[in-house]
Amino acid sequence: MTDTRPSLYMDIDGVLLANEANLAPGAAELIKYAADNFTVYWLTTHCMNGDPAHAIDYVQRASREDLRPYL
C-alpha cells in the first residue's frame, strides 16, 4: 500500500527547539500531529549522512516526554 499522505519537511533549530535545552511552545503537539498526518522528512543539518539518529536524540533531550515514537 502506498502512503498518500502529504510530505512535510521539518526543521529543528528555531522550529521544534526554542534553544538547545527547550522545546518551542507547542512543539510536542506539532511533532505528534505531523507524525500522524504527514510523511515527515528532516530538513536539518542534524541528520548525518542520511541517518536521523542524531536529530532524534537532539530533539528528545529537550523533552521530558518520550517523543521517540513520533520522531
PDB file with SEQRES, HELIX, SHEET and CRYST1 records, atoms N, CA, C and O in Angstrom:
SEQRES   1 A   71  MET THR ASP THR ARG PRO SER LEU TYR MET ASP ILE ASP          
SEQRES   2 A   71  GLY VAL LEU LEU ALA ASN GLU ALA ASN LEU ALA PRO GLY          
SEQRES   3 A   71  ALA ALA GLU LEU ILE LYS TYR ALA ALA ASP ASN PHE THR          
SEQRES   4 A   71  VAL TYR TRP LEU THR THR HIS CYS MET ASN GLY ASP PRO          
SEQRES   5 A   71  ALA HIS ALA ILE ASP TYR VAL GLN ARG ALA SER ARG GLU          
SEQRES   6 A   71  ASP LEU ARG PRO TYR LEU                                      
HELIX    1 AA1 ALA A   27  ASN A   37  1                                  11    
HELIX    2 AA2 ALA A   53  GLN A   60  1                                   8    
SHEET    1 AA1 2 SER A   7  MET A  10  0                                        
SHEET    2 AA1 2 THR A  39  TRP A  42  1                                        
SHEET    1 AA2 2 LEU A  17  ASN A  19  0                                        
SHEET    2 AA2 2 ASN A  22  LEU A  23 -1                                        
CRYST1    1.000    1.000    1.000  90.00  90.00  90.00 P 1           1          
ATOM      1  N   MET A   1       0.842  -1.177   0.000  1.00  0.00           N  
ATOM      2  CA  MET A   1       0.000   0.000   0.000  1.00  0.00           C  
ATOM      3  C   MET A   1       0.895   1.251   0.000  1.00  0.00           C  
ATOM      4  O   MET A   1       1.842   1.333   0.782  1.00  0.00           O  
ATOM      5  N   THR A   2       0.607   2.194  -0.848  1.00  0.00           N  
ATOM      6  CA  THR A   2       1.371   3.419  -0.970  1.00  0.00           C  
ATOM      7  C   THR A   2       0.875   4.462   0.019  1.00  0.00           C  
ATOM      8  O   THR A   2      -0.330   4.646   0.190  1.00  0.00           O  
ATOM      9  N   ASP A   3       1.807   5.139   0.666  1.00  0.00           N  
ATOM     10  CA  ASP A   3       1.459   6.215   1.592  1.00  0.00           C  
ATOM     11  C   ASP A   3       1.066   7.438   0.764  1.00  0.00           C  
ATOM     12  O   ASP A   3       1.888   7.969   0.018  1.00  0.00           O  
ATOM     13  N   THR A   4      -0.165   7.881   0.887  1.00  0.00           N  
ATOM     14  CA  THR A   4      -0.648   9.030   0.111  1.00  0.00           C  
ATOM     15  C   THR A   4      -0.727  10.311   0.942  1.00  0.00           C  
ATOM     16  O   THR A   4      -1.259  11.324   0.490  1.00  0.00           O  
ATOM     17  N   ARG A   5      -0.194  10.251   2.152  1.00  0.00           N  
ATOM     18  CA  ARG A   5      -0.210  11.457   2.984  1.00  0.00           C  
ATOM     19  C   ARG A   5       0.718  12.503   2.371  1.00  0.00           C  
ATOM     20  O   ARG A   5       1.705  12.153   1.725  1.00  0.00           O  
ATOM     21  N   PRO A   6       0.409  13.778   2.569  1.00  0.00           N  
ATOM     22  CA  PRO A   6       1.307  14.818   2.055  1.00  0.00           C  
ATOM     23  C   PRO A   6       2.649  14.789   2.788  1.00  0.00           C  
ATOM     24  O   PRO A   6       2.738  14.333   3.928  1.00  0.00           O  
ATOM     25  N   SER A   7       3.672  15.276   2.124  1.00  0.00           N  
ATOM     26  CA  SER A   7       5.013  15.357   2.717  1.00  0.00           C  
ATOM     27  C   SER A   7       5.134  16.620   3.550  1.00  0.00           C  
ATOM     28  O   SER A   7       4.547  17.653   3.229  1.00  0.00           O  
ATOM     29  N   LEU A   8       5.904  16.521   4.622  1.00  0.00           N  
ATOM     30  CA  LEU A   8       6.211  17.660   5.472  1.00  0.00           C  
ATOM     31  C   LEU A   8       7.695  17.605   5.784  1.00  0.00           C  
ATOM     32  O   LEU A   8       8.200  16.584   6.251  1.00  0.00           O  
ATOM     33  N   TYR A   9       8.394  18.701   5.528  1.00  0.00           N  
ATOM     34  CA  TYR A   9       9.822  18.804   5.805  1.00  0.00           C  
ATOM     35  C   TYR A   9       9.988  19.597   7.088  1.00  0.00           C  
ATOM     36  O   TYR A   9       9.603  20.764   7.158  1.00  0.00           O  
ATOM     37  N   MET A  10      10.566  18.959   8.110  1.00  0.00           N  
ATOM     38  CA  MET A  10      10.629  19.512   9.456  1.00  0.00           C  
ATOM     39  C   MET A  10      12.048  19.944   9.803  1.00  0.00           C  
ATOM     40  O   MET A  10      12.998  19.179   9.642  1.00  0.00           O  
ATOM     41  N   ASP A  11      12.180  21.165  10.277  1.00  0.00           N  
ATOM     42  CA  ASP A  11      13.454  21.677  10.766  1.00  0.00           C  
ATOM     43  C   ASP A  11      13.459  21.580  12.293  1.00  0.00           C  
ATOM     44  O   ASP A  11      12.409  21.422  12.916  1.00  0.00           O  
ATOM     45  N   ILE A  12      14.628  21.675  12.878  1.00  0.00           N  
ATOM     46  CA  ILE A  12      14.751  21.563  14.327  1.00  0.00           C  
ATOM     47  C   ILE A  12      15.014  22.920  14.968  1.00  0.00           C  
ATOM     48  O   ILE A  12      14.199  23.406  15.753  1.00  0.00           O  
ATOM     49  N   ASP A  13      16.137  23.527  14.641  1.00  0.00           N  
ATOM     50  CA  ASP A  13      16.541  24.780  15.288  1.00  0.00           C  
ATOM     51  C   ASP A  13      15.605  25.920  14.928  1.00  0.00           C  
ATOM     52  O   ASP A  13      15.423  26.242  13.755  1.00  0.00           O  
ATOM     53  N   GLY A  14      15.012  26.529  15.955  1.00  0.00           N  
ATOM     54  CA  GLY A  14      14.104  27.640  15.741  1.00  0.00           C  
ATOM     55  C   GLY A  14      12.700  27.229  15.357  1.00  0.00           C  
ATOM     56  O   GLY A  14      11.813  28.077  15.257  1.00  0.00           O  
ATOM     57  N   VAL A  15      12.482  25.947  15.142  1.00  0.00           N  
ATOM     58  CA  VAL A  15      11.138  25.448  14.818  1.00  0.00           C  
ATOM     59  C   VAL A  15      10.666  24.540  15.950  1.00  0.00           C  
ATOM     60  O   VAL A  15       9.708  24.868  16.651  1.00  0.00           O  
ATOM     61  N   LEU A  16      11.332  23.404  16.132  1.00  0.00           N  
ATOM     62  CA  LEU A  16      10.971  22.500  17.221  1.00  0.00           C  
ATOM     63  C   LEU A  16      11.648  22.874  18.531  1.00  0.00           C  
ATOM     64  O   LEU A  16      11.098  22.644  19.608  1.00  0.00           O  
ATOM     65  N   LEU A  17      12.835  23.450  18.439  1.00  0.00           N  
ATOM     66  CA  LEU A  17      13.553  23.837  19.644  1.00  0.00           C  
ATOM     67  C   LEU A  17      13.618  25.354  19.766  1.00  0.00           C  
ATOM     68  O   LEU A  17      13.962  26.055  18.814  1.00  0.00           O  
ATOM     69  N   ALA A  18      13.280  25.847  20.957  1.00  0.00           N  
ATOM     70  CA  ALA A  18      13.432  27.275  21.242  1.00  0.00           C  
ATOM     71  C   ALA A  18      14.907  27.591  21.439  1.00  0.00           C  
ATOM     72  O   ALA A  18      15.391  28.653  21.047  1.00  0.00           O  
ATOM     73  N   ASN A  19      15.607  26.652  22.052  1.00  0.00           N  
ATOM     74  CA  ASN A  19      17.065  26.717  22.225  1.00  0.00           C  
ATOM     75  C   ASN A  19      17.536  25.286  22.434  1.00  0.00           C  
ATOM     76  O   ASN A  19      16.728  24.360  22.359  1.00  0.00           O  
ATOM     77  N   GLU A  20      18.800  25.087  22.690  1.00  0.00           N  
ATOM     78  CA  GLU A  20      19.325  23.722  22.768  1.00  0.00           C  
ATOM     79  C   GLU A  20      18.737  22.888  23.903  1.00  0.00           C  
ATOM     80  O   GLU A  20      18.822  21.660  23.874  1.00  0.00           O  
ATOM     81  N   ALA A  21      18.148  23.534  24.891  1.00  0.00           N  
ATOM     82  CA  ALA A  21      17.651  22.802  26.054  1.00  0.00           C  
ATOM     83  C   ALA A  21      16.136  22.754  26.163  1.00  0.00           C  
ATOM     84  O   ALA A  21      15.611  22.057  27.031  1.00  0.00           O  
ATOM     85  N   ASN A  22      15.407  23.484  25.296  1.00  0.00           N  
ATOM     86  CA  ASN A  22      13.961  23.583  25.457  1.00  0.00           C  
ATOM     87  C   ASN A  22      13.221  23.448  24.130  1.00  0.00           C  
ATOM     88  O   ASN A  22      13.606  24.025  23.113  1.00  0.00           O  
ATOM     89  N   LEU A  23      12.147  22.668  24.179  1.00  0.00           N  
ATOM     90  CA  LEU A  23      11.256  22.613  23.028  1.00  0.00           C  
ATOM     91  C   LEU A  23      10.553  23.953  22.874  1.00  0.00           C  
ATOM     92  O   LEU A  23      10.299  24.644  23.861  1.00  0.00           O  
ATOM     93  N   ALA A  24      10.249  24.310  21.668  1.00  0.00           N  
ATOM     94  CA  ALA A  24       9.436  25.501  21.424  1.00  0.00           C  
ATOM     95  C   ALA A  24       8.015  25.223  21.925  1.00  0.00           C  
ATOM     96  O   ALA A  24       7.591  24.068  21.948  1.00  0.00           O  
ATOM     97  N   PRO A  25       7.277  26.255  22.322  1.00  0.00           N  
ATOM     98  CA  PRO A  25       5.893  26.050  22.760  1.00  0.00           C  
ATOM     99  C   PRO A  25       5.092  25.359  21.658  1.00  0.00           C  
ATOM    100  O   PRO A  25       5.107  25.786  20.504  1.00  0.00           O  
ATOM    101  N   GLY A  26       4.400  24.297  22.027  1.00  0.00           N  
ATOM    102  CA  GLY A  26       3.566  23.558  21.086  1.00  0.00           C  
ATOM    103  C   GLY A  26       4.314  22.544  20.235  1.00  0.00           C  
ATOM    104  O   GLY A  26       3.700  21.864  19.413  1.00  0.00           O  
ATOM    105  N   ALA A  27       5.622  22.428  20.412  1.00  0.00           N  
ATOM    106  CA  ALA A  27       6.416  21.532  19.568  1.00  0.00           C  
ATOM    107  C   ALA A  27       6.035  20.064  19.743  1.00  0.00           C  
ATOM    108  O   ALA A  27       5.953  19.332  18.756  1.00  0.00           O  
ATOM    109  N   ALA A  28       5.803  19.624  20.966  1.00  0.00           N  
ATOM    110  CA  ALA A  28       5.437  18.220  21.185  1.00  0.00           C  
ATOM    111  C   ALA A  28       4.135  17.887  20.459  1.00  0.00           C  
ATOM    112  O   ALA A  28       4.019  16.834  19.833  1.00  0.00           O  
ATOM    113  N   GLU A  29       3.171  18.778  20.544  1.00  0.00           N  
ATOM    114  CA  GLU A  29       1.895  18.559  19.869  1.00  0.00           C  
ATOM    115  C   GLU A  29       2.075  18.571  18.347  1.00  0.00           C  
ATOM    116  O   GLU A  29       1.464  17.770  17.641  1.00  0.00           O  
ATOM    117  N   LEU A  30       2.912  19.479  17.849  1.00  0.00           N  
ATOM    118  CA  LEU A  30       3.193  19.541  16.420  1.00  0.00           C  
ATOM    119  C   LEU A  30       3.858  18.256  15.939  1.00  0.00           C  
ATOM    120  O   LEU A  30       3.494  17.726  14.889  1.00  0.00           O  
ATOM    121  N   ILE A  31       4.818  17.755  16.690  1.00  0.00           N  
ATOM    122  CA  ILE A  31       5.508  16.518  16.329  1.00  0.00           C  
ATOM    123  C   ILE A  31       4.518  15.363  16.217  1.00  0.00           C  
ATOM    124  O   ILE A  31       4.551  14.607  15.246  1.00  0.00           O  
ATOM    125  N   LYS A  32       3.648  15.227  17.195  1.00  0.00           N  
ATOM    126  CA  LYS A  32       2.657  14.145  17.191  1.00  0.00           C  
ATOM    127  C   LYS A  32       1.683  14.292  16.025  1.00  0.00           C  
ATOM    128  O   LYS A  32       1.387  13.320  15.331  1.00  0.00           O  
ATOM    129  N   TYR A  33       1.190  15.502  15.814  1.00  0.00           N  
ATOM    130  CA  TYR A  33       0.258  15.756  14.716  1.00  0.00           C  
ATOM    131  C   TYR A  33       0.915  15.467  13.368  1.00  0.00           C  
ATOM    132  O   TYR A  33       0.320  14.834  12.497  1.00  0.00           O  
ATOM    133  N   ALA A  34       2.135  15.936  13.215  1.00  0.00           N  
ATOM    134  CA  ALA A  34       2.853  15.730  11.953  1.00  0.00           C  
ATOM    135  C   ALA A  34       3.060  14.243  11.692  1.00  0.00           C  
ATOM    136  O   ALA A  34       2.846  13.776  10.573  1.00  0.00           O  
ATOM    137  N   ALA A  35       3.475  13.497  12.711  1.00  0.00           N  
ATOM    138  CA  ALA A  35       3.721  12.064  12.540  1.00  0.00           C  
ATOM    139  C   ALA A  35       2.452  11.312  12.165  1.00  0.00           C  
ATOM    140  O   ALA A  35       2.503  10.347  11.401  1.00  0.00           O  
ATOM    141  N   ASP A  36       1.318  11.745  12.695  1.00  0.00           N  
ATOM    142  CA  ASP A  36       0.045  11.083  12.416  1.00  0.00           C  
ATOM    143  C   ASP A  36      -0.566  11.458  11.064  1.00  0.00           C  
ATOM    144  O   ASP A  36      -1.371  10.701  10.521  1.00  0.00           O  
ATOM    145  N   ASN A  37      -0.194  12.610  10.521  1.00  0.00           N  
ATOM    146  CA  ASN A  37      -0.901  13.122   9.352  1.00  0.00           C  
ATOM    147  C   ASN A  37      -0.050  13.376   8.112  1.00  0.00           C  
ATOM    148  O   ASN A  37      -0.592  13.695   7.055  1.00  0.00           O  
ATOM    149  N   PHE A  38       1.256  13.242   8.218  1.00  0.00           N  
ATOM    150  CA  PHE A  38       2.156  13.532   7.105  1.00  0.00           C  
ATOM    151  C   PHE A  38       3.241  12.468   6.997  1.00  0.00           C  
ATOM    152  O   PHE A  38       3.501  11.735   7.951  1.00  0.00           O  
ATOM    153  N   THR A  39       3.856  12.391   5.857  1.00  0.00           N  
ATOM    154  CA  THR A  39       5.113  11.682   5.704  1.00  0.00           C  
ATOM    155  C   THR A  39       6.176  12.727   5.986  1.00  0.00           C  
ATOM    156  O   THR A  39       6.376  13.647   5.193  1.00  0.00           O  
ATOM    157  N   VAL A  40       6.857  12.586   7.116  1.00  0.00           N  
ATOM    158  CA  VAL A  40       7.753  13.634   7.603  1.00  0.00           C  
ATOM    159  C   VAL A  40       9.197  13.322   7.208  1.00  0.00           C  
ATOM    160  O   VAL A  40       9.670  12.191   7.321  1.00  0.00           O  
ATOM    161  N   TYR A  41       9.869  14.358   6.744  1.00  0.00           N  
ATOM    162  CA  TYR A  41      11.291  14.288   6.406  1.00  0.00           C  
ATOM    163  C   TYR A  41      12.013  15.364   7.192  1.00  0.00           C  
ATOM    164  O   TYR A  41      11.500  16.470   7.363  1.00  0.00           O  
ATOM    165  N   TRP A  42      13.209  15.035   7.669  1.00  0.00           N  
ATOM    166  CA  TRP A  42      14.026  16.025   8.361  1.00  0.00           C  
ATOM    167  C   TRP A  42      14.665  16.955   7.347  1.00  0.00           C  
ATOM    168  O   TRP A  42      15.246  16.506   6.359  1.00  0.00           O  
ATOM    169  N   LEU A  43      14.557  18.227   7.590  1.00  0.00           N  
ATOM    170  CA  LEU A  43      15.223  19.266   6.796  1.00  0.00           C  
ATOM    171  C   LEU A  43      16.136  20.008   7.773  1.00  0.00           C  
ATOM    172  O   LEU A  43      15.828  21.113   8.220  1.00  0.00           O  
ATOM    173  N   THR A  44      17.260  19.375   8.091  1.00  0.00           N  
ATOM    174  CA  THR A  44      18.121  19.890   9.148  1.00  0.00           C  
ATOM    175  C   THR A  44      19.555  19.422   8.970  1.00  0.00           C  
ATOM    176  O   THR A  44      19.808  18.378   8.368  1.00  0.00           O  
ATOM    177  N   THR A  45      20.465  20.180   9.485  1.00  0.00           N  
ATOM    178  CA  THR A  45      21.874  19.779   9.472  1.00  0.00           C  
ATOM    179  C   THR A  45      22.174  18.748  10.553  1.00  0.00           C  
ATOM    180  O   THR A  45      23.295  18.246  10.628  1.00  0.00           O  
ATOM    181  N   HIS A  46      21.203  18.426  11.382  1.00  0.00           N  
ATOM    182  CA  HIS A  46      21.413  17.462  12.461  1.00  0.00           C  
ATOM    183  C   HIS A  46      21.301  16.018  12.003  1.00  0.00           C  
ATOM    184  O   HIS A  46      21.561  15.108  12.791  1.00  0.00           O  
ATOM    185  N   CYS A  47      20.924  15.781  10.765  1.00  0.00           N  
ATOM    186  CA  CYS A  47      20.962  14.430  10.198  1.00  0.00           C  
ATOM    187  C   CYS A  47      22.328  14.247   9.563  1.00  0.00           C  
ATOM    188  O   CYS A  47      22.743  15.040   8.717  1.00  0.00           O  
ATOM    189  N   MET A  48      23.004  13.228   9.965  1.00  0.00           N  
ATOM    190  CA  MET A  48      24.345  12.971   9.463  1.00  0.00           C  
ATOM    191  C   MET A  48      24.314  11.820   8.458  1.00  0.00           C  
ATOM    192  O   MET A  48      23.944  10.698   8.804  1.00  0.00           O  
ATOM    193  N   ASN A  49      24.701  12.097   7.230  1.00  0.00           N  
ATOM    194  CA  ASN A  49      24.773  11.077   6.180  1.00  0.00           C  
ATOM    195  C   ASN A  49      23.453  10.327   6.006  1.00  0.00           C  
ATOM    196  O   ASN A  49      23.446   9.124   5.746  1.00  0.00           O  
ATOM    197  N   GLY A  50      22.348  11.037   6.149  1.00  0.00           N  
ATOM    198  CA  GLY A  50      21.036  10.424   5.976  1.00  0.00           C  
ATOM    199  C   GLY A  50      20.547   9.646   7.181  1.00  0.00           C  
ATOM    200  O   GLY A  50      19.471   9.050   7.127  1.00  0.00           O  
ATOM    201  N   ASP A  51      21.298   9.635   8.259  1.00  0.00           N  
ATOM    202  CA  ASP A  51      20.917   8.917   9.475  1.00  0.00           C  
ATOM    203  C   ASP A  51      20.232   9.887  10.435  1.00  0.00           C  
ATOM    204  O   ASP A  51      20.856  10.855  10.870  1.00  0.00           O  
ATOM    205  N   PRO A  52      18.966   9.650  10.775  1.00  0.00           N  
ATOM    206  CA  PRO A  52      18.234  10.582  11.633  1.00  0.00           C  
ATOM    207  C   PRO A  52      18.518  10.421  13.135  1.00  0.00           C  
ATOM    208  O   PRO A  52      17.964  11.173  13.937  1.00  0.00           O  
ATOM    209  N   ALA A  53      19.353   9.476  13.531  1.00  0.00           N  
ATOM    210  CA  ALA A  53      19.558   9.182  14.960  1.00  0.00           C  
ATOM    211  C   ALA A  53      20.006  10.416  15.747  1.00  0.00           C  
ATOM    212  O   ALA A  53      19.483  10.671  16.832  1.00  0.00           O  
ATOM    213  N   HIS A  54      20.946  11.173  15.230  1.00  0.00           N  
ATOM    214  CA  HIS A  54      21.420  12.361  15.950  1.00  0.00           C  
ATOM    215  C   HIS A  54      20.300  13.399  16.074  1.00  0.00           C  
ATOM    216  O   HIS A  54      20.144  14.010  17.131  1.00  0.00           O  
ATOM    217  N   ALA A  55      19.529  13.602  15.018  1.00  0.00           N  
ATOM    218  CA  ALA A  55      18.422  14.563  15.051  1.00  0.00           C  
ATOM    219  C   ALA A  55      17.389  14.153  16.100  1.00  0.00           C  
ATOM    220  O   ALA A  55      16.890  14.998  16.844  1.00  0.00           O  
ATOM    221  N   ILE A  56      17.074  12.888  16.160  1.00  0.00           N  
ATOM    222  CA  ILE A  56      16.106  12.387  17.139  1.00  0.00           C  
ATOM    223  C   ILE A  56      16.623  12.602  18.557  1.00  0.00           C  
ATOM    224  O   ILE A  56      15.889  13.085  19.419  1.00  0.00           O  
ATOM    225  N   ASP A  57      17.869  12.249  18.797  1.00  0.00           N  
ATOM    226  CA  ASP A  57      18.459  12.453  20.126  1.00  0.00           C  
ATOM    227  C   ASP A  57      18.502  13.933  20.499  1.00  0.00           C  
ATOM    228  O   ASP A  57      18.260  14.298  21.649  1.00  0.00           O  
ATOM    229  N   TYR A  58      18.808  14.769  19.530  1.00  0.00           N  
ATOM    230  CA  TYR A  58      18.926  16.211  19.758  1.00  0.00           C  
ATOM    231  C   TYR A  58      17.585  16.821  20.187  1.00  0.00           C  
ATOM    232  O   TYR A  58      17.543  17.664  21.083  1.00  0.00           O  
ATOM    233  N   VAL A  59      16.506  16.398  19.553  1.00  0.00           N  
ATOM    234  CA  VAL A  59      15.169  16.889  19.926  1.00  0.00           C  
ATOM    235  C   VAL A  59      14.727  16.260  21.243  1.00  0.00           C  
ATOM    236  O   VAL A  59      14.207  16.953  22.118  1.00  0.00           O  
ATOM    237  N   GLN A  60      14.928  14.953  21.389  1.00  0.00           N  
ATOM    238  CA  GLN A  60      14.449  14.244  22.568  1.00  0.00           C  
ATOM    239  C   GLN A  60      15.069  14.768  23.851  1.00  0.00           C  
ATOM    240  O   GLN A  60      14.398  14.786  24.883  1.00  0.00           O  
ATOM    241  N   ARG A  61      16.317  15.192  23.825  1.00  0.00           N  
ATOM    242  CA  ARG A  61      16.963  15.657  25.057  1.00  0.00           C  
ATOM    243  C   ARG A  61      16.323  16.923  25.619  1.00  0.00           C  
ATOM    244  O   ARG A  61      16.548  17.260  26.781  1.00  0.00           O  
ATOM    245  N   ALA A  62      15.531  17.628  24.816  1.00  0.00           N  
ATOM    246  CA  ALA A  62      14.870  18.853  25.258  1.00  0.00           C  
ATOM    247  C   ALA A  62      13.458  18.594  25.787  1.00  0.00           C  
ATOM    248  O   ALA A  62      12.749  19.527  26.162  1.00  0.00           O  
ATOM    249  N   SER A  63      13.058  17.322  25.814  1.00  0.00           N  
ATOM    250  CA  SER A  63      11.687  16.993  26.234  1.00  0.00           C  
ATOM    251  C   SER A  63      11.689  16.007  27.390  1.00  0.00           C  
ATOM    252  O   SER A  63      12.488  15.071  27.424  1.00  0.00           O  
ATOM    253  N   ARG A  64      10.796  16.227  28.322  1.00  0.00           N  
ATOM    254  CA  ARG A  64      10.601  15.264  29.415  1.00  0.00           C  
ATOM    255  C   ARG A  64       9.720  14.110  28.955  1.00  0.00           C  
ATOM    256  O   ARG A  64       9.769  13.017  29.519  1.00  0.00           O  
ATOM    257  N   GLU A  65       8.924  14.357  27.937  1.00  0.00           N  
ATOM    258  CA  GLU A  65       8.033  13.353  27.366  1.00  0.00           C  
ATOM    259  C   GLU A  65       8.796  12.539  26.325  1.00  0.00           C  
ATOM    260  O   GLU A  65       9.614  13.091  25.588  1.00  0.00           O  
ATOM    261  N   ASP A  66       8.540  11.239  26.257  1.00  0.00           N  
ATOM    262  CA  ASP A  66       9.206  10.409  25.249  1.00  0.00           C  
ATOM    263  C   ASP A  66       8.552  10.626  23.892  1.00  0.00           C  
ATOM    264  O   ASP A  66       7.457  10.129  23.630  1.00  0.00           O  
ATOM    265  N   LEU A  67       9.227  11.366  23.046  1.00  0.00           N  
ATOM    266  CA  LEU A  67       8.712  11.671  21.707  1.00  0.00           C  
ATOM    267  C   LEU A  67       9.301  10.740  20.642  1.00  0.00           C  
ATOM    268  O   LEU A  67       8.964  10.860  19.464  1.00  0.00           O  
ATOM    269  N   ARG A  68      10.172   9.821  21.045  1.00  0.00           N  
ATOM    270  CA  ARG A  68      10.840   8.958  20.073  1.00  0.00           C  
ATOM    271  C   ARG A  68       9.878   8.209  19.157  1.00  0.00           C  
ATOM    272  O   ARG A  68      10.177   8.078  17.970  1.00  0.00           O  
ATOM    273  N   PRO A  69       8.749   7.713  19.635  1.00  0.00           N  
ATOM    274  CA  PRO A  69       7.851   7.020  18.715  1.00  0.00           C  
ATOM    275  C   PRO A  69       7.348   7.912  17.564  1.00  0.00           C  
ATOM    276  O   PRO A  69       6.997   7.408  16.498  1.00  0.00           O  
ATOM    277  N   TYR A  70       7.314   9.194  17.777  1.00  0.00           N  
ATOM    278  CA  TYR A  70       6.841  10.134  16.765  1.00  0.00           C  
ATOM    279  C   TYR A  70       7.991  10.683  15.925  1.00  0.00           C  
ATOM    280  O   TYR A  70       7.795  11.077  14.776  1.00  0.00           O  
ATOM    281  N   LEU A  71       9.180  10.707  16.501  1.00  0.00           N  
ATOM    282  CA  LEU A  71      10.326  11.262  15.795  1.00  0.00           C  
ATOM    283  C   LEU A  71      10.887  10.233  14.833  1.00  0.00           C  
ATOM    284  O   LEU A  71      11.864  10.507  14.137  1.00  0.00           O  
TER     285      LEU A  71                                                      
END                                                                             
